Amino acid sequence: MNLNEAIKSQYGNGVTVLSRRPVAGGDINRAYALELSDGSRIFMKANSRDRENLFISEADSLEAIRSTAAVRTPRVIARGTDEDFSFLLLEYIETGYGDRRSHEMLGRELAGMHRADTSQFVSGGRYGFRNNNYLGSGVQINTAMDSWVDFFRQCRLAPLFEQTASYFSQDERRKSGILLDRLDRYLPEPERPSLLHGDLWGGNYMIDREGNPWLIDPASYVGHAEADLAMTELFGGFSDSFYAAYREAFGIDSGYSDRKDLYNLYHLLKHLKLFGTGYLGPALSVLSRYA
């Protein structure tokens, strides 16, 4: 459906868009606050018409997170395509300021999401997701598997090593093969599978005017909770209060600190593929540590 049809389907035939105001919304998509004739305000992401799959994927992840009832995430209103763009309409969240309570809530609520039942999100295995999706603008493979280590090897690290091979020397490519072969020496199978946000850096949560945390812009799949936790440390943006509350609610294994850089190698390789050589040094540092 086009934008006008989407608005009418949700708000009634007489409702129209009065204004479209650009807002901050990331590097990949354009973002707008839409003011409707009935007084409503909604958030719209837009991209080229041929990038509709980005919004199909994001809506699926948002609805998965929302279904756990553990943490706030914007409600999906509608998605579709217009003459020259695709769009995703979401609940509009008024931005506020966080305090210690906000960050403690985020820690507890993320732990609640990590404890939620995952059987509805993947079939034919314990890890993966019901569809492939996107991390940024790059495809993320979510083939169902029963082993977390196999999933992380075959669906996370191996494809990115292949896609970024031109950045590495012959010896570095040899080391990547060694790491993949030895992965079960470093990564344990989790006690339980967890629904992950999948792209949990400091720009992908927000605090509303009441001080409540919301998760936004997910790239969800079912995996080891430590993978989400590790990414919170990759670029910073999470307080000590967040980690203390998460630890109290879910626990953090003593070996996590030895594994977190390996989980984040996936994100460094993805950034290397998307943004270039600025991420090569950090990726090589992790590779040398484990191989």
DOLO-534255 format. One record per residue (C-alpha): residue in three letters; x negated, y negated, z. Coordinates in steps of 0.2 Angstrom, whole numbers. Layout:
<r><residu>ALA</residu><X>X</X><Y>Y</Y><Z>Z</Z></r>
...
END
This chain:
<r><residu>MET</residu><X>0</X><Y>0</Y><Z>0</Z></r>
<r><residu>ASN</residu><X>-6</X><Y>-18</Y><Z>-3</Z></r>
<r><residu>LEU</residu><X>-8</X><Y>-31</Y><Z>11</Z></r>
<r><residu>ASN</residu><X>10</X><Y>-38</Y><Z>10</Z></r>
<r><residu>GLU</residu><X>18</X><Y>-21</Y><Z>10</Z></r>
<r><residu>ALA</residu><X>7</X><Y>-16</Y><Z>25</Z></r>
<r><residu>ILE</residu><X>13</X><Y>-32</Y><Z>35</Z></r>
<r><residu>LYS</residu><X>31</X><Y>-29</Y><Z>30</Z></r>
<r><residu>SER</residu><X>31</X><Y>-11</Y><Z>35</Z></r>
<r><residu>GLN</residu><X>25</X><Y>-15</Y><Z>52</Z></r>
<r><residu>TYR</residu><X>33</X><Y>-31</Y><Z>56</Z></r>
<r><residu>GLY</residu><X>48</X><Y>-33</Y><Z>45</Z></r>
<r><residu>ASN</residu><X>53</X><Y>-39</Y><Z>28</Z></r>
<r><residu>GLY</residu><X>53</X><Y>-57</Y><Z>33</Z></r>
<r><residu>VAL</residu><X>36</X><Y>-58</Y><Z>40</Z></r>
<r><residu>THR</residu><X>21</X><Y>-65</Y><Z>30</Z></r>
<r><residu>VAL</residu><X>3</X><Y>-70</Y><Z>32</Z></r>
<r><residu>LEU</residu><X>2</X><Y>-89</Y><Z>37</Z></r>
<r><residu>SER</residu><X>-17</X><Y>-90</Y><Z>38</Z></r>
<r><residu>ARG</residu><X>-33</X><Y>-80</Y><Z>36</Z></r>
<r><residu>ARG</residu><X>-47</X><Y>-86</Y><Z>47</Z></r>
<r><residu>PRO</residu><X>-65</X><Y>-78</Y><Z>45</Z></r>
<r><residu>VAL</residu><X>-72</X><Y>-71</Y><Z>61</Z></r>
<r><residu>ALA</residu><X>-88</X><Y>-62</Y><Z>65</Z></r>
<r><residu>GLY</residu><X>-86</X><Y>-44</Y><Z>60</Z></r>
<r><residu>GLY</residu><X>-103</X><Y>-36</Y><Z>56</Z></r>
<r><residu>ASP</residu><X>-114</X><Y>-34</Y><Z>41</Z></r>
<r><residu>ILE</residu><X>-105</X><Y>-22</Y><Z>30</Z></r>
<r><residu>ASN</residu><X>-87</X><Y>-28</Y><Z>30</Z></r>
<r><residu>ARG</residu><X>-78</X><Y>-45</Y><Z>30</Z></r>
<r><residu>ALA</residu><X>-68</X><Y>-49</Y><Z>45</Z></r>
<r><residu>TYR</residu><X>-53</X><Y>-60</Y><Z>48</Z></r>
<r><residu>ALA</residu><X>-40</X><Y>-65</Y><Z>60</Z></r>
<r><residu>LEU</residu><X>-23</X><Y>-65</Y><Z>52</Z></r>
<r><residu>GLU</residu><X>-9</X><Y>-77</Y><Z>59</Z></r>
<r><residu>LEU</residu><X>8</X><Y>-70</Y><Z>55</Z></r>
<r><residu>SER</residu><X>25</X><Y>-79</Y><Z>53</Z></r>
<r><residu>ASP</residu><X>32</X><Y>-71</Y><Z>68</Z></r>
<r><residu>GLY</residu><X>18</X><Y>-77</Y><Z>79</Z></r>
<r><residu>SER</residu><X>8</X><Y>-61</Y><Z>79</Z></r>
<r><residu>ARG</residu><X>-11</X><Y>-61</Y><Z>77</Z></r>
<r><residu>ILE</residu><X>-20</X><Y>-46</Y><Z>69</Z></r>
<r><residu>PHE</residu><X>-38</X><Y>-42</Y><Z>65</Z></r>
<r><residu>MET</residu><X>-42</X><Y>-37</Y><Z>47</Z></r>
<r><residu>LYS</residu><X>-58</X><Y>-29</Y><Z>40</Z></r>
<r><residu>ALA</residu><X>-60</X><Y>-30</Y><Z>21</Z></r>
<r><residu>ASN</residu><X>-72</X><Y>-23</Y><Z>8</Z></r>
<r><residu>SER</residu><X>-72</X><Y>-20</Y><Z>-10</Z></r>
<r><residu>ARG</residu><X>-58</X><Y>-9</Y><Z>-17</Z></r>
<r><residu>ASP</residu><X>-70</X><Y>6</Y><Z>-20</Z></r>
<r><residu>ARG</residu><X>-75</X><Y>6</Y><Z>-1</Z></r>
<r><residu>GLU</residu><X>-58</X><Y>12</Y><Z>5</Z></r>
<r><residu>ASN</residu><X>-66</X><Y>28</Y><Z>12</Z></r>
<r><residu>LEU</residu><X>-75</X><Y>17</Y><Z>25</Z></r>
<r><residu>PHE</residu><X>-58</X><Y>12</Y><Z>32</Z></r>
<r><residu>ILE</residu><X>-51</X><Y>29</Y><Z>31</Z></r>
<r><residu>SER</residu><X>-65</X><Y>35</Y><Z>41</Z></r>
<r><residu>GLU</residu><X>-65</X><Y>22</Y><Z>54</Z></r>
<r><residu>ALA</residu><X>-46</X><Y>23</Y><Z>57</Z></r>
<r><residu>ASP</residu><X>-49</X><Y>42</Y><Z>60</Z></r>
<r><residu>SER</residu><X>-62</X><Y>39</Y><Z>73</Z></r>
<r><residu>LEU</residu><X>-52</X><Y>25</Y><Z>82</Z></r>
<r><residu>GLU</residu><X>-37</X><Y>37</Y><Z>83</Z></r>
<r><residu>ALA</residu><X>-47</X><Y>51</Y><Z>90</Z></r>
<r><residu>ILE</residu><X>-54</X><Y>40</Y><Z>103</Z></r>
<r><residu>ARG</residu><X>-37</X><Y>32</Y><Z>107</Z></r>
<r><residu>SER</residu><X>-30</X><Y>50</Y><Z>109</Z></r>
<r><residu>THR</residu><X>-41</X><Y>54</Y><Z>123</Z></r>
<r><residu>ALA</residu><X>-32</X><Y>40</Y><Z>134</Z></r>
<r><residu>ALA</residu><X>-49</X><Y>38</Y><Z>142</Z></r>
<r><residu>VAL</residu><X>-55</X><Y>21</Y><Z>135</Z></r>
<r><residu>ARG</residu><X>-47</X><Y>7</Y><Z>126</Z></r>
<r><residu>THR</residu><X>-50</X><Y>5</Y><Z>108</Z></r>
<r><residu>PRO</residu><X>-40</X><Y>-6</Y><Z>95</Z></r>
<r><residu>ARG</residu><X>-24</X><Y>2</Y><Z>89</Z></r>
<r><residu>VAL</residu><X>-24</X><Y>5</Y><Z>70</Z></r>
<r><residu>ILE</residu><X>-9</X><Y>-4</Y><Z>62</Z></r>
<r><residu>ALA</residu><X>-11</X><Y>0</Y><Z>44</Z></r>
<r><residu>ARG</residu><X>-24</X><Y>2</Y><Z>30</Z></r>
<r><residu>GLY</residu><X>-23</X><Y>1</Y><Z>11</Z></r>
<r><residu>THR</residu><X>-29</X><Y>-8</Y><Z>-5</Z></r>
<r><residu>ASP</residu><X>-25</X><Y>-24</Y><Z>-13</Z></r>
<r><residu>GLU</residu><X>-29</X><Y>-31</Y><Z>-30</Z></r>
<r><residu>ASP</residu><X>-48</X><Y>-32</Y><Z>-27</Z></r>
<r><residu>PHE</residu><X>-51</X><Y>-27</Y><Z>-10</Z></r>
<r><residu>SER</residu><X>-48</X><Y>-13</Y><Z>3</Z></r>
<r><residu>PHE</residu><X>-42</X><Y>-17</Y><Z>21</Z></r>
<r><residu>LEU</residu><X>-40</X><Y>-10</Y><Z>38</Z></r>
<r><residu>LEU</residu><X>-28</X><Y>-19</Y><Z>50</Z></r>
<r><residu>LEU</residu><X>-31</X><Y>-18</Y><Z>69</Z></r>
<r><residu>GLU</residu><X>-24</X><Y>-24</Y><Z>85</Z></r>
<r><residu>TYR</residu><X>-32</X><Y>-41</Y><Z>89</Z></r>
<r><residu>ILE</residu><X>-42</X><Y>-42</Y><Z>105</Z></r>
<r><residu>GLU</residu><X>-45</X><Y>-59</Y><Z>113</Z></r>
<r><residu>THR</residu><X>-64</X><Y>-59</Y><Z>118</Z></r>
<r><residu>GLY</residu><X>-68</X><Y>-63</Y><Z>136</Z></r>
<r><residu>TYR</residu><X>-83</X><Y>-61</Y><Z>148</Z></r>
<r><residu>GLY</residu><X>-89</X><Y>-46</Y><Z>157</Z></r>
<r><residu>ASP</residu><X>-95</X><Y>-44</Y><Z>175</Z></r>
<r><residu>ARG</residu><X>-101</X><Y>-30</Y><Z>185</Z></r>
<r><residu>ARG</residu><X>-83</X><Y>-22</Y><Z>186</Z></r>
<r><residu>SER</residu><X>-82</X><Y>-23</Y><Z>167</Z></r>
<r><residu>HIS</residu><X>-98</X><Y>-13</Y><Z>165</Z></r>
<r><residu>GLU</residu><X>-94</X><Y>0</Y><Z>178</Z></r>
<r><residu>MET</residu><X>-77</X><Y>2</Y><Z>170</Z></r>
<r><residu>LEU</residu><X>-86</X><Y>5</Y><Z>153</Z></r>
<r><residu>GLY</residu><X>-97</X><Y>18</Y><Z>161</Z></r>
<r><residu>ARG</residu><X>-83</X><Y>28</Y><Z>170</Z></r>
<r><residu>GLU</residu><X>-72</X><Y>27</Y><Z>154</Z></r>
<r><residu>LEU</residu><X>-85</X><Y>33</Y><Z>142</Z></r>
<r><residu>ALA</residu><X>-88</X><Y>47</Y><Z>154</Z></r>
<r><residu>GLY</residu><X>-69</X><Y>51</Y><Z>154</Z></r>
<r><residu>MET</residu><X>-70</X><Y>51</Y><Z>135</Z></r>
<r><residu>HIS</residu><X>-85</X><Y>63</Y><Z>136</Z></r>
<r><residu>ARG</residu><X>-75</X><Y>75</Y><Z>147</Z></r>
<r><residu>ALA</residu><X>-59</X><Y>75</Y><Z>136</Z></r>
<r><residu>ASP</residu><X>-54</X><Y>91</Y><Z>127</Z></r>
<r><residu>THR</residu><X>-61</X><Y>91</Y><Z>109</Z></r>
<r><residu>SER</residu><X>-52</X><Y>106</Y><Z>101</Z></r>
<r><residu>GLN</residu><X>-41</X><Y>95</Y><Z>91</Z></r>
<r><residu>PHE</residu><X>-56</X><Y>86</Y><Z>83</Z></r>
<r><residu>VAL</residu><X>-65</X><Y>100</Y><Z>74</Z></r>
<r><residu>SER</residu><X>-59</X><Y>117</Y><Z>68</Z></r>
<r><residu>GLY</residu><X>-70</X><Y>132</Y><Z>63</Z></r>
<r><residu>GLY</residu><X>-83</X><Y>128</Y><Z>76</Z></r>
<r><residu>ARG</residu><X>-87</X><Y>118</Y><Z>92</Z></r>
<r><residu>TYR</residu><X>-97</X><Y>103</Y><Z>85</Z></r>
<r><residu>GLY</residu><X>-94</X><Y>92</Y><Z>70</Z></r>
<r><residu>PHE</residu><X>-78</X><Y>83</Y><Z>66</Z></r>
<r><residu>ARG</residu><X>-62</X><Y>86</Y><Z>55</Z></r>
<r><residu>ASN</residu><X>-70</X><Y>76</Y><Z>41</Z></r>
<r><residu>ASN</residu><X>-86</X><Y>69</Y><Z>35</Z></r>
<r><residu>ASN</residu><X>-87</X><Y>50</Y><Z>40</Z></r>
<r><residu>TYR</residu><X>-99</X><Y>35</Y><Z>39</Z></r>
<r><residu>LEU</residu><X>-112</X><Y>28</Y><Z>50</Z></r>
<r><residu>GLY</residu><X>-114</X><Y>10</Y><Z>44</Z></r>
<r><residu>SER</residu><X>-112</X><Y>12</Y><Z>25</Z></r>
<r><residu>GLY</residu><X>-120</X><Y>29</Y><Z>24</Z></r>
<r><residu>VAL</residu><X>-111</X><Y>46</Y><Z>24</Z></r>
<r><residu>GLN</residu><X>-112</X><Y>56</Y><Z>40</Z></r>
<r><residu>ILE</residu><X>-110</X><Y>75</Y><Z>38</Z></r>
<r><residu>ASN</residu><X>-99</X><Y>83</Y><Z>51</Z></r>
<r><residu>THR</residu><X>-99</X><Y>102</Y><Z>45</Z></r>
<r><residu>ALA</residu><X>-92</X><Y>112</Y><Z>60</Z></r>
<r><residu>MET</residu><X>-104</X><Y>123</Y><Z>69</Z></r>
<r><residu>ASP</residu><X>-104</X><Y>133</Y><Z>85</Z></r>
<r><residu>SER</residu><X>-122</X><Y>128</Y><Z>90</Z></r>
<r><residu>TRP</residu><X>-126</X><Y>110</Y><Z>95</Z></r>
<r><residu>VAL</residu><X>-144</X><Y>112</Y><Z>90</Z></r>
<r><residu>ASP</residu><X>-140</X><Y>119</Y><Z>73</Z></r>
<r><residu>PHE</residu><X>-128</X><Y>105</Y><Z>70</Z></r>
<r><residu>PHE</residu><X>-141</X><Y>92</Y><Z>75</Z></r>
<r><residu>ARG</residu><X>-154</X><Y>100</Y><Z>64</Z></r>
<r><residu>GLN</residu><X>-143</X><Y>103</Y><Z>49</Z></r>
<r><residu>CYS</residu><X>-131</X><Y>89</Y><Z>49</Z></r>
<r><residu>ARG</residu><X>-141</X><Y>75</Y><Z>57</Z></r>
<r><residu>LEU</residu><X>-160</X><Y>76</Y><Z>56</Z></r>
<r><residu>ALA</residu><X>-163</X><Y>87</Y><Z>40</Z></r>
<r><residu>PRO</residu><X>-152</X><Y>76</Y><Z>28</Z></r>
<r><residu>LEU</residu><X>-161</X><Y>60</Y><Z>34</Z></r>
<r><residu>PHE</residu><X>-178</X><Y>67</Y><Z>33</Z></r>
<r><residu>GLU</residu><X>-174</X><Y>72</Y><Z>15</Z></r>
<r><residu>GLN</residu><X>-166</X><Y>55</Y><Z>11</Z></r>
<r><residu>THR</residu><X>-181</X><Y>46</Y><Z>18</Z></r>
<r><residu>ALA</residu><X>-195</X><Y>57</Y><Z>12</Z></r>
<r><residu>SER</residu><X>-203</X><Y>44</Y><Z>1</Z></r>
<r><residu>TYR</residu><X>-208</X><Y>34</Y><Z>16</Z></r>
<r><residu>PHE</residu><X>-218</X><Y>48</Y><Z>23</Z></r>
<r><residu>SER</residu><X>-235</X><Y>55</Y><Z>19</Z></r>
<r><residu>GLN</residu><X>-237</X><Y>74</Y><Z>15</Z></r>
<r><residu>ASP</residu><X>-243</X><Y>77</Y><Z>33</Z></r>
<r><residu>GLU</residu><X>-229</X><Y>67</Y><Z>40</Z></r>
<r><residu>ARG</residu><X>-217</X><Y>78</Y><Z>30</Z></r>
<r><residu>ARG</residu><X>-225</X><Y>93</Y><Z>36</Z></r>
<r><residu>LYS</residu><X>-222</X><Y>87</Y><Z>54</Z></r>
<r><residu>SER</residu><X>-204</X><Y>84</Y><Z>50</Z></r>
<r><residu>GLY</residu><X>-202</X><Y>102</Y><Z>45</Z></r>
<r><residu>ILE</residu><X>-211</X><Y>108</Y><Z>61</Z></r>
<r><residu>LEU</residu><X>-199</X><Y>97</Y><Z>72</Z></r>
<r><residu>LEU</residu><X>-184</X><Y>105</Y><Z>63</Z></r>
<r><residu>ASP</residu><X>-191</X><Y>122</Y><Z>66</Z></r>
<r><residu>ARG</residu><X>-194</X><Y>119</Y><Z>85</Z></r>
<r><residu>LEU</residu><X>-179</X><Y>109</Y><Z>89</Z></r>
<r><residu>ASP</residu><X>-172</X><Y>122</Y><Z>100</Z></r>
<r><residu>ARG</residu><X>-187</X><Y>120</Y><Z>111</Z></r>
<r><residu>TYR</residu><X>-182</X><Y>102</Y><Z>115</Z></r>
<r><residu>LEU</residu><X>-163</X><Y>101</Y><Z>114</Z></r>
<r><residu>PRO</residu><X>-151</X><Y>112</Y><Z>125</Z></r>
<r><residu>GLU</residu><X>-134</X><Y>117</Y><Z>121</Z></r>
<r><residu>PRO</residu><X>-122</X><Y>106</Y><Z>132</Z></r>
<r><residu>GLU</residu><X>-111</X><Y>114</Y><Z>145</Z></r>
<r><residu>ARG</residu><X>-96</X><Y>107</Y><Z>135</Z></r>
<r><residu>PRO</residu><X>-94</X><Y>98</Y><Z>119</Z></r>
<r><residu>SER</residu><X>-89</X><Y>79</Y><Z>120</Z></r>
<r><residu>LEU</residu><X>-81</X><Y>67</Y><Z>108</Z></r>
<r><residu>LEU</residu><X>-94</X><Y>54</Y><Z>104</Z></r>
<r><residu>HIS</residu><X>-92</X><Y>36</Y><Z>99</Z></r>
<r><residu>GLY</residu><X>-107</X><Y>40</Y><Z>87</Z></r>
<r><residu>ASP</residu><X>-113</X><Y>22</Y><Z>85</Z></r>
<r><residu>LEU</residu><X>-114</X><Y>16</Y><Z>103</Z></r>
<r><residu>TRP</residu><X>-125</X><Y>1</Y><Z>102</Z></r>
<r><residu>GLY</residu><X>-122</X><Y>-15</Y><Z>112</Z></r>
<r><residu>GLY</residu><X>-113</X><Y>-23</Y><Z>97</Z></r>
<r><residu>ASN</residu><X>-100</X><Y>-9</Y><Z>97</Z></r>
<r><residu>TYR</residu><X>-91</X><Y>-13</Y><Z>113</Z></r>
<r><residu>MET</residu><X>-82</X><Y>-29</Y><Z>118</Z></r>
<r><residu>ILE</residu><X>-74</X><Y>-36</Y><Z>134</Z></r>
<r><residu>ASP</residu><X>-57</X><Y>-44</Y><Z>134</Z></r>
<r><residu>ARG</residu><X>-50</X><Y>-59</Y><Z>143</Z></r>
<r><residu>GLU</residu><X>-45</X><Y>-48</Y><Z>158</Z></r>
<r><residu>GLY</residu><X>-63</X><Y>-41</Y><Z>159</Z></r>
<r><residu>ASN</residu><X>-58</X><Y>-24</Y><Z>152</Z></r>
<r><residu>PRO</residu><X>-70</X><Y>-15</Y><Z>140</Z></r>
<r><residu>TRP</residu><X>-65</X><Y>-9</Y><Z>123</Z></r>
<r><residu>LEU</residu><X>-75</X><Y>3</Y><Z>111</Z></r>
<r><residu>ILE</residu><X>-75</X><Y>-3</Y><Z>92</Z></r>
<r><residu>ASP</residu><X>-83</X><Y>2</Y><Z>76</Z></r>
<r><residu>PRO</residu><X>-85</X><Y>20</Y><Z>80</Z></r>
<r><residu>ALA</residu><X>-92</X><Y>34</Y><Z>69</Z></r>
<r><residu>SER</residu><X>-85</X><Y>48</Y><Z>79</Z></r>
<r><residu>TYR</residu><X>-89</X><Y>67</Y><Z>80</Z></r>
<r><residu>VAL</residu><X>-90</X><Y>81</Y><Z>93</Z></r>
<r><residu>GLY</residu><X>-108</X><Y>84</Y><Z>100</Z></r>
<r><residu>HIS</residu><X>-118</X><Y>82</Y><Z>116</Z></r>
<r><residu>ALA</residu><X>-114</X><Y>67</Y><Z>127</Z></r>
<r><residu>GLU</residu><X>-132</X><Y>63</Y><Z>128</Z></r>
<r><residu>ALA</residu><X>-132</X><Y>58</Y><Z>110</Z></r>
<r><residu>ASP</residu><X>-121</X><Y>43</Y><Z>114</Z></r>
<r><residu>LEU</residu><X>-130</X><Y>39</Y><Z>130</Z></r>
<r><residu>ALA</residu><X>-147</X><Y>39</Y><Z>121</Z></r>
<r><residu>MET</residu><X>-141</X><Y>26</Y><Z>108</Z></r>
<r><residu>THR</residu><X>-135</X><Y>14</Y><Z>122</Z></r>
<r><residu>GLU</residu><X>-154</X><Y>13</Y><Z>126</Z></r>
<r><residu>LEU</residu><X>-160</X><Y>11</Y><Z>108</Z></r>
<r><residu>PHE</residu><X>-156</X><Y>-7</Y><Z>106</Z></r>
<r><residu>GLY</residu><X>-151</X><Y>-12</Y><Z>124</Z></r>
<r><residu>GLY</residu><X>-135</X><Y>-21</Y><Z>129</Z></r>
<r><residu>PHE</residu><X>-129</X><Y>-10</Y><Z>143</Z></r>
<r><residu>SER</residu><X>-132</X><Y>-14</Y><Z>161</Z></r>
<r><residu>ASP</residu><X>-138</X><Y>-4</Y><Z>176</Z></r>
<r><residu>SER</residu><X>-120</X><Y>-5</Y><Z>183</Z></r>
<r><residu>PHE</residu><X>-114</X><Y>5</Y><Z>167</Z></r>
<r><residu>TYR</residu><X>-127</X><Y>18</Y><Z>169</Z></r>
<r><residu>ALA</residu><X>-124</X><Y>20</Y><Z>188</Z></r>
<r><residu>ALA</residu><X>-105</X><Y>22</Y><Z>185</Z></r>
<r><residu>TYR</residu><X>-108</X><Y>34</Y><Z>171</Z></r>
<r><residu>ARG</residu><X>-120</X><Y>45</Y><Z>181</Z></r>
<r><residu>GLU</residu><X>-107</X><Y>45</Y><Z>196</Z></r>
<r><residu>ALA</residu><X>-93</X><Y>50</Y><Z>184</Z></r>
<r><residu>PHE</residu><X>-101</X><Y>63</Y><Z>172</Z></r>
<r><residu>GLY</residu><X>-119</X><Y>66</Y><Z>178</Z></r>
<r><residu>ILE</residu><X>-135</X><Y>64</Y><Z>168</Z></r>
<r><residu>ASP</residu><X>-147</X><Y>79</Y><Z>167</Z></r>
<r><residu>SER</residu><X>-164</X><Y>77</Y><Z>173</Z></r>
<r><residu>GLY</residu><X>-171</X><Y>82</Y><Z>156</Z></r>
<r><residu>TYR</residu><X>-162</X><Y>68</Y><Z>147</Z></r>
<r><residu>SER</residu><X>-176</X><Y>56</Y><Z>148</Z></r>
<r><residu>ASP</residu><X>-187</X><Y>68</Y><Z>138</Z></r>
<r><residu>ARG</residu><X>-174</X><Y>70</Y><Z>125</Z></r>
<r><residu>LYS</residu><X>-167</X><Y>53</Y><Z>122</Z></r>
<r><residu>ASP</residu><X>-180</X><Y>48</Y><Z>109</Z></r>
<r><residu>LEU</residu><X>-176</X><Y>63</Y><Z>99</Z></r>
<r><residu>TYR</residu><X>-158</X><Y>60</Y><Z>98</Z></r>
<r><residu>ASN</residu><X>-162</X><Y>42</Y><Z>93</Z></r>
<r><residu>LEU</residu><X>-173</X><Y>48</Y><Z>79</Z></r>
<r><residu>TYR</residu><X>-157</X><Y>51</Y><Z>69</Z></r>
<r><residu>HIS</residu><X>-152</X><Y>32</Y><Z>70</Z></r>
<r><residu>LEU</residu><X>-170</X><Y>27</Y><Z>67</Z></r>
<r><residu>LEU</residu><X>-170</X><Y>37</Y><Z>51</Z></r>
<r><residu>LYS</residu><X>-153</X><Y>31</Y><Z>46</Z></r>
<r><residu>HIS</residu><X>-159</X><Y>13</Y><Z>48</Z></r>
<r><residu>LEU</residu><X>-175</X><Y>17</Y><Z>38</Z></r>
<r><residu>LYS</residu><X>-164</X><Y>23</Y><Z>24</Z></r>
<r><residu>LEU</residu><X>-152</X><Y>8</Y><Z>25</Z></r>
<r><residu>PHE</residu><X>-164</X><Y>-6</Y><Z>29</Z></r>
<r><residu>GLY</residu><X>-181</X><Y>-1</Y><Z>25</Z></r>
<r><residu>THR</residu><X>-199</X><Y>0</Y><Z>32</Z></r>
<r><residu>GLY</residu><X>-196</X><Y>-10</Y><Z>48</Z></r>
<r><residu>TYR</residu><X>-190</X><Y>6</Y><Z>56</Z></r>
<r><residu>LEU</residu><X>-204</X><Y>17</Y><Z>49</Z></r>
<r><residu>GLY</residu><X>-216</X><Y>14</Y><Z>64</Z></r>
<r><residu>PRO</residu><X>-203</X><Y>18</Y><Z>77</Z></r>
<r><residu>ALA</residu><X>-198</X><Y>34</Y><Z>68</Z></r>
<r><residu>LEU</residu><X>-216</X><Y>40</Y><Z>66</Z></r>
<r><residu>SER</residu><X>-219</X><Y>37</Y><Z>84</Z></r>
<r><residu>VAL</residu><X>-205</X><Y>49</Y><Z>89</Z></r>
<r><residu>LEU</residu><X>-210</X><Y>61</Y><Z>76</Z></r>
<r><residu>SER</residu><X>-228</X><Y>62</Y><Z>82</Z></r>
<r><residu>ARG</residu><X>-222</X><Y>64</Y><Z>100</Z></r>
<r><residu>TYR</residu><X>-212</X><Y>80</Y><Z>96</Z></r>
<r><residu>ALA</residu><X>-221</X><Y>87</Y><Z>82</Z></r>
END
